[in-house]
Amino acid sequence: MLRHVSAGLAIAAALTLTTTGTAAAGPAKGPVVVADVTLPAPALKQVQPSIADDRGVRLGGVGSGLFPAGPAGEFWLVTDRGPNGQPTVDGEKRRTFPVPEFAPAIVRVALTRGTAKIRQYIPIVGASGQSVTGLSNQAGHDETPYTWDGRTVLPYNASGLDVEDLVRTRDGDFWLVDEYGPSLVRVSPDGRVLERHVPAGLGLTGADYPVKETLPAILASRQQNRGFEGLAISSDQRTLYLAVQSPLANPDKKAAKKSRFGRILTFDLRSRKVTGEYPYQFEDVTTFDPKVNGDQSEMKISGLAYAGRDRLLVDERTDNVARVYSIDLKKATNLLGGPYDDTKTSPSLEELTGASGVRLPAKSLVLEPNALVTSLPGKIEGLTVLDPHTIALANDNDFGLGDFGPDGRLVDSGVPNRLVVVRLARPLDAR
């Protein structure tokens, strides 16, 4: 029996009655869209007045994470590190931050009769109250940060966060996952970082909040921009589930690019320790998304949602195609502390060509969002369960980043952030 921390049935009922979408007179033969709403996109300087120059960038990226906010039709969302690009300058790809003072933010949005309004906007800050920003943390571990034109190096920021998903506990705290460490972060209701859990041996110093090396050391070998991307919480609020976006660079990037094996972890909220680490097999990209010409590295996990005891929904995607799968960890191999957590093991988990000796989670297809909503962008990163019959999805529009003109102002891509609520053909607990 699926239970959720939010009043999922009430949310789904409210959305069905008050937002535009398709309704079925009788039992649905397939999934049905009950809400499809474009999210607000005010200027960055409007939501964060401390920004000196937003360069014409509007609020975006809020579909990076999604979680029910409690009242019917309300959701928590989270931005990632902020507007960033990767232009080629002098023959080198460089990571740019057009608005380097931007603070990643938690956003509460309410859906009412086909529209969405921002109810709360919470920039993430350190213990001092200063913005954490989304800038890279460490030289050698993270990409060098540059200004919008890729010409001037920006300073690293040990407090910087590239947050990608969130959940909220009954006491009001948020937990978020981050790509840089990768890390798990607890944030107070007013946006203050209370603790950050990173891989053992990372050696992150100088952050404006407590940093604890409690995660397996091997996670520090995450690929650039492919750290933790999905987060879910059990209905009893004792366990967090964390998904690494892509295979680790273990033993190297070459292995990661070809690998089909990722990792999903469990974290006990009482002991503040990792209790499980499970293998996840990505789909074969050649059949999943023929447009990427067999590039397996295009496969990613971009969202998790709790679907019952030991069961999760997984948002697996490329930039063109997304699918939601149900997995069951019950009989999967727990890798924690075993040979696949040791960098000396050869072949590594990431080098395996089959699952010999490793039991994978049971896996089944739940939804193909792009087939249901043909205009929905493929970069779906927000995923949450409202009740056994209903899920919600959101996309990351990368803050509308396109090109910058010679004046340094953004030429917006025109891709909006959207939130879609879907009533499934079969309840999740019947699968």
C-alpha positions in Angstrom: 0.0 0.0 0.0 1.5 3.3 -1.1 1.5 6.1 1.4 2.9 9.6 0.8 4.0 12.4 3.1 1.6 14.7 1.3 -2.2 14.6 0.8 -1.8 13.2 -2.7 -5.4 12.3 -3.4 -6.5 15.8 -2.4 -3.9 17.4 -4.7 -4.9 15.2 -7.6 -8.6 15.9 -7.1 -8.0 19.6 -6.9 -5.9 19.7 -10.0 -8.5 17.7 -11.9 -11.2 20.2 -11.0 -9.3 23.4 -11.3 -6.7 23.2 -14.1 -6.9 22.6 -17.8 -6.2 19.2 -19.2 -7.8 16.1 -20.6 -10.5 14.3 -18.5 -11.9 10.9 -19.1 -15.7 10.2 -18.7 -15.0 6.5 -17.8 -12.1 4.4 -16.8 -8.9 5.6 -18.6 -7.4 3.2 -21.1 -4.1 5.0 -20.7 -2.5 7.8 -18.7 -4.3 11.1 -18.7 -2.9 14.6 -18.3 -4.9 16.5 -15.6 -2.7 19.6 -15.5 -0.1 21.2 -17.8 1.0 24.6 -16.6 3.8 27.0 -17.5 5.7 28.2 -14.4 6.4 31.9 -13.8 9.7 33.4 -15.1 10.3 36.8 -13.5 13.6 38.5 -14.0 16.4 37.2 -11.7 16.9 40.7 -10.2 13.2 40.8 -9.3 13.5 37.6 -7.2 17.0 38.3 -5.9 17.5 42.1 -5.7 21.1 41.7 -4.6 22.0 40.7 -8.1 23.9 43.6 -9.8 23.2 42.6 -13.4 21.0 39.6 -14.4 22.0 40.1 -18.0 18.4 39.6 -19.1 18.2 36.1 -17.6 14.9 35.1 -16.1 14.1 32.7 -13.3 14.4 29.1 -14.7 15.8 25.7 -13.8 13.1 25.3 -11.2 12.1 21.9 -12.6 15.4 20.5 -11.3 13.5 19.0 -8.3 9.8 18.6 -7.4 8.0 17.6 -4.2 4.4 18.2 -2.9 4.1 21.2 -0.6 1.0 20.0 1.3 -2.0 22.0 0.3 -3.8 20.8 -2.8 -2.1 22.0 -6.0 1.1 23.3 -4.3 4.6 22.1 -4.9 8.2 22.7 -3.8 10.7 23.1 -6.6 14.4 23.9 -6.6 16.7 25.6 -9.1 20.1 24.2 -9.9 23.3 26.2 -9.5 21.9 29.0 -11.7 22.4 30.1 -15.3 25.6 28.6 -16.7 27.0 27.8 -20.1 29.8 26.0 -21.8 31.0 28.0 -24.8 34.2 27.2 -26.7 36.8 29.9 -26.2 40.2 29.8 -27.7 39.6 26.2 -28.6 38.7 25.2 -25.0 35.2 24.5 -23.5 34.8 26.7 -20.5 32.1 26.7 -17.8 30.6 30.2 -17.6 28.5 31.8 -14.9 26.7 34.9 -16.4 25.2 35.8 -13.0 27.8 34.5 -10.5 26.1 36.0 -7.4 22.9 34.0 -8.1 21.8 31.9 -5.1 20.2 28.5 -5.8 16.7 28.7 -4.4 13.8 26.7 -3.2 10.5 27.8 -4.7 6.9 27.1 -3.6 4.4 27.3 -6.5 0.6 27.0 -6.4 -1.4 25.8 -9.3 -4.9 27.2 -9.7 -7.2 27.0 -12.7 -4.5 26.5 -15.3 -2.0 29.1 -13.9 0.9 29.0 -11.5 1.9 31.5 -8.9 5.1 31.7 -6.8 4.0 31.6 -3.1 7.5 31.5 -1.6 11.0 32.1 -2.8 13.8 30.9 -0.5 17.4 31.6 -1.6 19.9 29.2 0.0 22.5 30.8 2.3 25.3 29.7 4.6 25.6 30.0 8.4 26.6 33.7 8.0 23.5 34.5 6.0 25.5 35.0 2.8 24.4 33.4 -0.4 26.1 30.0 -1.1 26.1 30.8 -4.9 26.3 28.1 -7.5 30.0 28.5 -8.2 32.4 25.6 -8.4 33.9 24.4 -5.0 37.4 23.1 -5.6 40.2 23.5 -8.2 41.1 20.1 -9.6 37.8 18.5 -8.5 35.3 20.9 -10.2 35.4 22.9 -13.5 37.1 26.3 -13.5 34.4 29.0 -13.3 34.5 31.9 -15.8 32.5 35.0 -16.5 29.7 35.1 -19.1 32.1 35.5 -22.0 34.6 32.8 -20.9 37.4 35.3 -20.7 37.9 35.9 -17.0 38.3 33.3 -14.2 36.0 33.6 -11.3 37.0 32.6 -7.7 36.0 29.2 -6.5 33.5 29.1 -3.6 33.7 26.2 -1.1 30.0 26.9 -0.1 28.7 26.7 -3.7 26.0 24.2 -4.4 24.6 22.7 -7.6 21.4 21.4 -6.1 19.2 19.1 -8.2 16.4 17.6 -6.2 14.7 18.1 -2.9 12.3 16.6 -0.3 10.8 18.2 2.8 10.4 16.6 6.2 7.5 17.0 8.6 9.6 19.2 10.8 10.0 21.7 8.0 13.6 21.1 7.0 14.6 20.4 3.4 17.0 17.8 2.2 18.7 18.4 -1.2 21.2 16.6 -3.4 24.2 18.3 -5.0 26.3 17.5 -8.0 29.6 19.1 -7.0 30.7 16.8 -4.1 28.5 15.0 -4.8 26.7 15.8 -1.6 23.6 15.6 0.5 22.5 18.8 2.1 20.1 19.7 5.0 18.5 23.2 4.7 16.4 25.0 7.3 12.9 26.2 6.5 14.4 29.7 5.9 17.1 28.5 3.5 20.1 28.2 5.8 22.4 25.2 5.2 22.6 23.2 8.4 24.9 20.3 7.3 26.5 19.0 4.1 27.5 15.3 3.7 30.3 14.6 1.2 32.4 11.6 0.2 35.1 10.5 2.6 38.5 12.1 1.7 37.1 15.0 -0.4 38.8 17.5 1.8 36.4 20.4 1.3 37.4 23.2 3.6 36.3 26.8 4.0 32.6 26.3 3.6 30.1 28.6 5.4 28.4 25.6 7.1 29.4 22.2 8.6 30.8 19.7 6.2 30.8 16.0 7.1 32.7 13.2 5.2 30.0 10.5 5.7 29.5 9.2 2.1 31.5 6.4 0.4 34.8 7.8 -0.9 34.2 6.3 -4.4 31.5 8.8 -5.1 34.1 11.5 -5.5 34.9 9.9 -8.8 31.6 11.2 -10.2 31.8 12.7 -13.7 31.8 16.5 -14.0 28.1 17.7 -13.8 27.0 14.1 -13.1 26.8 13.9 -9.3 23.7 13.3 -7.3 20.6 14.1 -9.3 17.7 12.3 -7.7 16.3 12.2 -4.2 13.3 10.6 -2.5 12.2 10.0 1.1 10.3 7.0 2.6 6.8 7.5 3.9 8.1 6.9 7.5 10.7 9.7 6.9 13.5 7.5 8.1 15.3 6.9 4.8 16.5 9.0 2.0 17.2 7.5 -1.5 19.9 9.2 -3.6 20.7 8.6 -7.2 24.0 9.4 -9.0 23.1 10.8 -12.4 25.5 8.8 -14.4 28.1 6.0 -14.0 31.1 7.0 -12.0 34.5 7.7 -13.7 35.8 4.5 -12.2 38.5 3.7 -13.1 38.4 6.6 -15.7 36.2 8.7 -17.9 36.5 6.2 -20.8 34.8 3.5 -18.7 32.1 6.0 -17.5 31.2 7.0 -21.1 30.5 3.4 -22.1 29.0 2.1 -18.9 25.4 1.1 -18.3 25.7 0.8 -14.5 24.8 3.6 -12.0 24.3 3.7 -8.2 21.4 4.4 -5.9 22.1 4.9 -2.2 20.0 4.8 1.0 20.8 7.2 3.9 19.4 6.7 7.4 18.1 10.0 8.8 18.5 8.9 12.4 22.1 7.7 12.3 23.1 10.1 9.4 24.8 7.2 7.7 24.6 5.5 4.3 23.0 2.1 4.8 22.8 0.8 1.2 24.3 1.2 -2.2 22.5 -0.6 -5.1 23.4 -1.1 -8.8 21.1 0.4 -11.4 21.3 -0.6 -15.1 20.5 2.1 -17.6 18.6 1.3 -20.8 20.5 0.7 -24.1 20.7 4.1 -25.7 20.5 2.7 -29.2 16.9 1.8 -28.7 16.0 4.4 -26.0 17.0 7.4 -28.1 18.3 6.7 -31.7 18.9 10.4 -32.2 22.1 10.4 -30.1 23.9 7.9 -32.4 24.7 5.2 -29.9 26.3 7.6 -27.3 25.6 5.7 -24.1 26.9 8.6 -22.0 23.7 10.5 -22.9 21.7 8.3 -20.5 21.0 9.8 -17.1 18.9 9.5 -14.0 17.3 12.9 -13.3 14.7 12.2 -10.7 13.5 9.8 -8.0 10.2 9.4 -6.2 9.2 7.0 -3.4 6.6 4.5 -4.5 6.3 2.1 -1.5 8.5 -0.1 0.6 11.8 -0.6 -1.3 10.2 0.7 -4.5 11.1 3.9 -6.4 10.1 5.6 -9.5 13.2 6.6 -11.6 13.2 9.3 -14.3 15.7 8.0 -16.9 16.4 10.3 -19.8 18.5 11.8 -22.5 18.0 15.4 -23.6 15.4 14.2 -26.1 13.5 11.4 -24.4 12.4 10.6 -20.8 10.8 7.5 -19.4 9.6 6.8 -15.8 10.4 3.3 -14.5 9.5 1.5 -11.3 12.2 -0.4 -9.5 12.3 -2.6 -6.5 15.5 -2.7 -4.4 14.3 -5.6 -2.2 16.4 -8.3 -3.8 19.1 -6.1 -5.4 22.8 -6.5 -4.3 23.9 -4.1 -1.6 27.3 -3.0 -2.8 28.1 -0.8 0.3 31.6 -1.5 1.6 32.1 -4.3 -0.9 34.6 -4.8 -3.7 32.8 -2.3 -6.0 33.4 0.4 -3.5 37.1 -0.2 -3.9 38.9 1.6 -6.7 41.4 -1.2 -7.0 38.7 -3.7 -8.0 39.0 -4.7 -11.7 36.8 -4.9 -13.5 34.9 -2.1 -11.7 31.2 -2.0 -11.5 31.3 0.6 -14.3 33.4 -1.7 -16.5 30.9 -4.7 -16.3 29.3 -5.7 -19.6 26.7 -7.8 -17.8 25.3 -8.1 -14.3 27.2 -11.3 -13.5 27.4 -11.7 -9.7 25.3 -8.5 -9.2 21.6 -8.7 -8.6 19.8 -5.7 -10.3 16.6 -4.1 -9.0 13.4 -5.4 -10.7 12.5 -2.8 -13.2 9.3 -2.0 -15.3 8.1 0.9 -17.4 5.5 3.2 -15.9 5.2 6.1 -18.2 6.6 7.7 -21.4 5.9 11.4 -20.8 7.0 12.6 -24.3 4.5 10.2 -25.9 1.8 11.6 -23.7 2.7 15.3 -24.0 4.4 15.6 -27.4 5.5 19.2 -26.8 7.1 18.5 -23.4 10.8 19.1 -23.5 12.9 15.9 -23.1 14.9 17.3 -20.2 12.5 16.2 -17.5 14.2 16.4 -14.1 11.4 16.9 -11.5 9.4 13.8 -10.5 7.1 13.2 -7.5 4.2 10.9 -6.5 1.0 12.5 -5.4 -0.9 9.3 -4.7 -1.0 5.7 -6.1 -2.8 7.0 -9.2 -1.1 10.3 -9.8 2.4 11.6 -10.5 3.8 15.1 -11.4 6.7 16.0 -13.7 8.7 19.2 -14.3 11.4 20.1 -16.8 14.6 22.0 -16.4 14.8 24.8 -19.0 18.4 25.8 -18.2 17.2 29.4 -17.4 16.4 29.9 -21.1 20.1 30.1 -21.8 20.8 30.5 -25.5 23.4 32.9 -26.8 24.6 36.2 -25.4 24.7 39.2 -27.6 27.8 41.5 -27.9 26.3 43.6 -25.1 26.3 40.6 -22.7 22.5 40.3 -22.7 20.8 36.9 -23.0 19.0 36.0 -26.2 16.5 33.7 -24.5 16.0 30.1 -25.9 12.2 30.5 -25.4 11.9 27.1 -23.6 9.6 27.5 -20.6 9.6 25.6 -17.3 6.4 23.4 -17.2 4.8 21.3 -14.6 2.6 18.4 -15.8 0.4 16.2 -13.6 -0.6 12.8 -14.9 -3.2 10.3 -13.7 -1.9 6.8 -14.4 -3.8 4.1 -16.1 -3.0 1.7 -13.2 -2.2 2.5 -9.6 1.5 2.2 -8.6 0.8 -0.3 -5.8 -0.8 -2.7 -8.4 2.4 -3.1 -10.4 
